[in-house]
């Protein structure tokens, strides 16, 4: 199929990448549909989930709790994070990830998932509220803390207790493990009044003040796992509401996630909206729970505040790894990501791991690409004869096609022989495109020389001025220029198309791709460069043998 195959592949790439630049990607498997709110009681009757555990309260618990006079801050530190809890709410005022920094600078501060000046803007929260009652923020009494856990330490707990004017005693217990980003939380409500308490357990997540921009490669916003299916709750333009069995709800950006996870299946309603401040808010409200006088009800949840790393999320359980979603390439992308991590385990440099992975993929498809290049070479030899046939039957398409088919049969050439092998490779290429553009493993991962962050565009030197079409920082995109040069060489080695208009388009493709890749992660550019070099070597080998 000479250069038509390469042209079709290149145009497909430009269209798909251009679409991702102009619109947010669609990595979800099932779109979130607007659903009418249903009464919680009705939702519970249809959902095969368990009711919260209830038991009698003890005489000590039946006494109203003392109201603290002021807010108390408690620091919790593990090898993975440093958190500051407030007794008002209680809320998490600050949450820093100690394994991740803002930049690659040696003195860069840790990534701070939560930084609240006002506890009422809680980023992630749990509680029990009455169906008809106030939802005011209460001061809790705190038992435990400050907590500092070293590697290998036993888990430790914080207990927050408060009494509300509604006749309920609220308890929230947080359990911390030094080797996990998961925080176990139990929420308990005891009824010390003389009337049944009608209410529900709830969980909420919010984005921080809008600072994260949508990624070319991954969705930024609220996400939900409902009835076993991962869904995006895009509330930028309109509020979303859905009912069913909620496994978890979360807010994610390109590399990190904050998730609230019921410990067991809970039926209820998820509502998401964008507040006037620009903050995104997702609230899950469980089914109605009735707590009789002298009884208490309890629900257990998990918090996950950490990286969107497939291995860590898998260890957390509860299908939290589904938040790493590569859209229609997911079935290919995840095995490739595991393979990349496997290679990195032996060669602790993700740049070299990308090169080795590219070589492995190239070896896997070597027979197909060999067949494709060979078919293109055979078709090139027939170009003069095909040109004469087209000229001879100008205006008679039926006769022209009939003679061309006879020509293919005589020389035993398949006109699609150069196209089909490359089409088979397209899903693998786009899977690698998604992985190398959004995998947290490449964030701040150095390669060599000037490439010290494979998730950032490659820049040699940092100019004190801006360059049009180039994201900050401005510099010389050496790797991208090498990639463009490799595309130019590969193009020169590819059979020339008979159509002059196609030839002109092909001439500009290396330039177009170079400009497109200027702002792409250097890990992705590295993959494309190595793939081009391997293709050049393969084409050279075929041409030398057929010479």
N, C-alpha and C positions, 0 to 999 in steps of 0.2 A: 504493500500500500504506500510505498515511498514516504514522503514527508506529510502526507495527509493524516497519517496516524499520529505523528508527533504534534501536528497542528491541532487536531481534535482534542488530544490530551491536554495541551497547553491552554487552549481556550476554555476547556472544562475547568481547569484549575483556576484560571483568572476569574471566571464567573462565580465559582463557589467561594473563593477567597474574597472577592469583591462584595459578595452578598454578606459574608461574615463581618466585613468592615462597616457596612452600612446598617446592618440590622443585627440584633442580638442573636446568637446561635440558638439552635433548637435541640439541646441535648436530652430532652425529656422523652420518655417512651410513651407516656400518656398525658395529653394536655389536661390542665385543670379546667373543669367546667363549672360555670356559675350554677349554684344550686340554691333553691329556696330554703330559707331557714325552716327547720322543723322543730317542734317541741322536743326538748331533750328527753323527756320521759318516753315519748313515742320512739325516738331513736334507740333507746336502750332496750325496749321490748323486742326490736327487730335484730339487735346485735347480740351474737352469742358470746358475750364477754362477762367477766365476773364483776360482782358488786364489790365495793370497798369492804375490807375486813372490819367488823365491828366487835366491840367488847365492852365490858362494864368498866367505868372509871373507878379508880381507887379513892378512898377518903381524902388522901393528900391531894390528889388531882382535882377534887371537887372544890377546893378552896381557890378563890380568885387570886391571881398572881399579882405581886407588887409591881407597880408601874415604875420603871427606871426614870431617873430625873433628866438624863441626857443621853445622847447618842454615844455609842461605844464602837470603836474600830478595832478589829482583830485581824492580825496578819497571819496568813497561812502560807508556808513556803515548802516546796518540795524540789527535787532535782529538775522537774519539768516546768514549774510555774511558780509565780509569787502572786498571791491574791490578798486583797484587803476586803474583809466583810464588814458591813455596817449593821448595827443592831436595829436600825430604822428600816423596817420592811419584813424581814431582813433583806438586804441587797448586797450584791457584789459591787463595790465601788471601783476596784481596780483589778485587772487580771493581765499579768505579763507572762509571756512565753519565754523561758530562759534559754531555749534551744534555737531561737530564731531572732534575728536582729532586723532593724529597719533597713539598713544598707550594709554594704560590705566593708565599710570603714571600721577600723579596729575599735574606735570609741563609740560606735553606733549603739543607741539604746535598744532594749529588747522590744519586740513587737508587743503592743498593748491592745489586747482585744477589747477590754473594757476600761474606760476612763470617765467616770461620772462625777460631776460637781454637784449634781442634784439627784439624790436617791430616788426621787419620783420618776426619773427617766430610766428606770431599771432596764438593763439590757436583756436579762433572762431571769424569770421568776416563776415561782410555784405557790399555790395556796388553796384554801378552801373559803368560799364566800357564800353567804346566804342568798337565796333567790330574791328576797326583798330585804335589803339591808345596805349599810354603808360599806364602802370599799376603801376606807381611809387607811393611810399608812400608820402602823403602830410601832411603838418602841418595845423591843423585846429584851428580856433578861437573857444574858449570855452565860453559858457554862462551858469552860474549856478555853484554851488559847492563851497566849499566842502559840502557834504550832510550827515547828520546824522539823521536817522529816528528811532523813538522809537515805541514800540507797540501801535497801534491805531492812529499813525500819518497819515496825508494825503500823497498820493503819491507825489514824487518830480521828477524833470527832469533835464537832461543835454542836451544842444544843441551844436553840433559841426558843424561849417560852414567853407567851403573852396572853392576857385575857382581854376580850372585847366587850363592848357594852351590850352585845347581842346575847350574852350568856354563853359564850364559847371560850374554851381554853385552846389556844393554838400552839402546836409544837412543830418545829422544823429542825431535823437532825441532818447534819452534813458529815459524810464520812470520806476521808481523803486517803488515797493510796499513793505511796511515793513513786511507783513505777507506772502510773496510768494517768491519762488526761481525764478519765471518767471520775466524776464525783457522785457518790450515792447519796440520795436525798429521800428522807421519809417525811411526809406531811401528815400531821395528826390533828383532828378537831374533836374536842370533848364537850359534850352538852351538859352544862351545870345549871341550866335553867329548868323551869317546870313545864316547858312546851317543846314539842318536836321541832327540830331545826331542819328546814328544807334548804338545801344548797347543792353545790357541786365543787369538785376539785378542778383546778385549771392550771394551765402552763402557758407562758408567753415568752416570746423572743422579740427583740427589736434590733434594728440596725443602729449603729452609732450615727452621729450627725453626718449627713451625706458627704463622703469624701472619696469613696471608692468608685472609680469609673468602671463601666461595663467592659469586660474583657472581650477581645476578638475571639477567644477560644473557650471561654466558660461563662456561664450565667452568674450574675451577681444579684442576690435578692433572697426572698423567702422560698423555702422548699419544704415539702411534706412527703412522708411515706404513708399513703392511705390505702388500706386494703391490699398491702403488699406491693403497691406500685409507686414508683418515684414520680413526683410531680413538681413542677415549678409553679409557684403562686405569684405570678407577675402582677403586682398591684400598683404599678407606676401610673396606669391610666384609670383603672377602676378597681373597686374593692372585690374581693373574692370570698366565697363562702361555700363550704362543702361538708357533708356529713358522712359518717361511716366509722370504720375502725382505724384510729390513728396510731401508727407505730412510733412516729416521732415528727417533730416540727423543728425547723432550724433556719438560721440566717447564714448564708455563705457568701464569701467573696472569692477572688481568684484562687487563694491558697489556704484559707482558714475557714472554720465553721464553728458556730455556737448552736448546740442542739439540746432540746429538752425531750427526754425519752421516757414514756411510761414503762415501768418495769414489767407490766403484763398488759395484754390488749385492753384498750379502753374505747368504748363507743362514745361518740359525742360530735361536736361541731367545731370546725376550724374556720376562723374568720381572719382575713388579712386585709390591711388597708394602708394607705399612705397618709400620715398625719400632716397637718399644716406646716409643721417644722421641717418636713421633708423626710422624716424618719419613717422607716417601714416597720409595721407592727403586725405580728402574727399571734393570735390567741387561740388556744384549744380549750374548750369548756366541756368537761365530762358530763355524763348523764346525771340526772337528779339523784341525790343521795339524801335519805331521811335518817337523821340521828335522833333517836328517842332520848328523853331525859335520863341522865345517869349513864349514858352510853357514849362511846367514842368511835370514830371511823378513821381509817388510815389508808393512804395510798403511797406507793413507793415509786420514785422516779430516778432517772440518771441525768446528770449534766455532762455534756462533752464540750469542752472548750479547747480546741487544738487544731492541728494541721489537717488538711484534706489529703492525707497520705494513705494510700490504699491498704498497706500492711497494717498500720496503726488502727485504722477504722475497722478492718476485719477483726482484729483482736478485741475491739470494743463490743462486738456483737450487735444484736438487734437490727441486722441488715443495714447498719449505718454506712457500710462501704458502698451502698447504692448511690450515695451522694456524689461519688466520682462516676460521672456518666459522660460517655463520649458519643452520645447520639446513635446514629445509624451504624457507626463503626465500632460500637461498644464491644461486640462479640469478638472482634479482631484486636481492638486497641488494648483491652485489659491483659490478654495473654502476652502481647508485645511489651507492655509495661512491666509485667512480672519478669519477662526475659531480660529486659534492660536492667532491672534491679539484680537479677541473678548474675549477669555479667559484671556488674559493678561490685558484687561481692568478692570477685576474684581480681578485678582491676579497679582499685578505688579512685577512679577518675571518670566522671560521667562523660567527659569529652571523648576519651578513649573508648568508653563503653558504647557511645553512640556510633563511633567508627566501626567497632566490632559488630554491633547489631546491624548496621547497614551492610557490612560484608556478608553476614549470615543470611539476611534477607535476599541479597543479590545472588548468593550461591543457591538459595532455594528456588529462585526464579530464573537461574541461569539457562536451563534448557528451553524455557519459554521465550526468553529474550533472544537467545541464539536462533531459535526458529524464526522469530519475528525479523531479526536483522537479515537472516539468510533469505527470507521471502522478499524483503524489501530490495535486496541486492539483485535477486532474479527479476523482479518487476522492473528494476532500473534498466536491465539489459533489453527488456522488451519495449522500453519507452519509444525508440525511433519507429518501430513497427506500429505501435499503438497510435502514434501521431499521424502516420500515413492513413491508417484505417479511419480515424476521426475526420481527416481532411477529405478522404474519398467519399465518405457517407455523410457529409455535412448536410444537415437538414432532414436526414432520415435516421432518426434515433433507433428505430427497431432494427434496421439492417446493421447499423453500427454495433449495437449490443450483441447481435447474433454472431457477427464476425469476431468480436472481442472474446466472447465465450468460447468460440472455436479455437482462438489463439491460446487461451488459457489451458484448454484441454490438450492441445497439441504439445505444449511445452510443460504440461503438468504443473501449472502454477495456480495457487489459490489467491485470488485478489484480496481476500480477507485474512490471509495468513500472517500479514504483518500487524493486523489490527487486534485480533482476538487475544493473542498472548498478552498484549499491553493492557487491554481492557480488564483482564483478570487481575492485574496488579494494582489497578486504581484504588479499590477499597483498602488495600494494605498501605498504599501511599497516604491516603487521607487519614487513616488511623494513626500513622506515625506523625502526620501533620498536627493532629489534635493532641497527641501525647506530648510531643516536644514543645508545644505551645502553652501547655497548661499544667504539666506535672510539677508538683512542689519539689520533687527530688532535684530538679535542675535549678531551683531558686538559690542564688548565691553560690552555685557550684562552679568552681574554677576549672579551666581547661589548661591552658598554657599561654605564656607570653602575655599579650595585652588582654586576652579573653579571661576575665576573672568572674564572670557571671553568665552562665549559659542560658539564663532566663531573660537576659537583657540584650538589647541590640549591640552588635560589636562596634566598638569605637576605639580607634587608636588616637590618643591625645583627646583632650577636652578643650574645645575652642571656647573663648569667652563671648561668643556671639552665636546667634541662631542661624541655621541654614534652612531654607525653604524645603518643605516636605520631609524634614528630618526631625524626629522627636528628640527632646533634650535627654542627655547632653549631646551637643554637636561634636563631631569628630570625623576621622577618616574610617569608613566602613570597609576595612581591608578584606575581611573574609567574604563580604558580600560582593566586592569587586572581583575577587578571585572566582566566586561562584558564577558571576556573569560571564567572565572570560571562559570558564569551562563550558558554559552553555554555548558560547559562540563557536568554540572548537568542535563540540559535539555536533552542532548544526552543520558545520562545514563538512563533516564526515558522513552526514546523512544524505541519501539520494535526493537530488533536486526535484521538486515537483514540476510537472509539466505546465501547470496553470501559473501564468505570470503573477496574478493577483495573490495566489498562495505564497509564491516565492517572496513577494514584498512583505507580506505579513510575517513570514518566518524570519526575515532579515531583522525585524524590529523586536522579535520575542526576547532575545537576551537582554536588550535594553529595558523592555517592559518589566521583566522579572527582576532585574537588578534594582529598579526603583521600588518595586513591590516589597522586596526583601530587606530594604534598608532599615526598616523599623521592626522587622521580625526578630524573635529571640535568636541569639547566636547559635544555640543548640540546633535549631531548625535549619539555619543556614549551613551549619557544618554538615548535617545529614545530606542536604541537597547537593553540596559541593562534592562530598565523598561519593555519592550515588552517581553524579555526573562523571567523575574521574573513572569509576569502575565501568561505566557504560562506554566511555571513550576507549578504555583498554580492551573491552570486549569487541567493540566495532573494529578496532585496529587489528585484532587477532583474526577476525573473520575476513577482513579485506586482504590481509597478508596471505591467508591460506587460499583465497579465491583468485589471487593475482596470477 
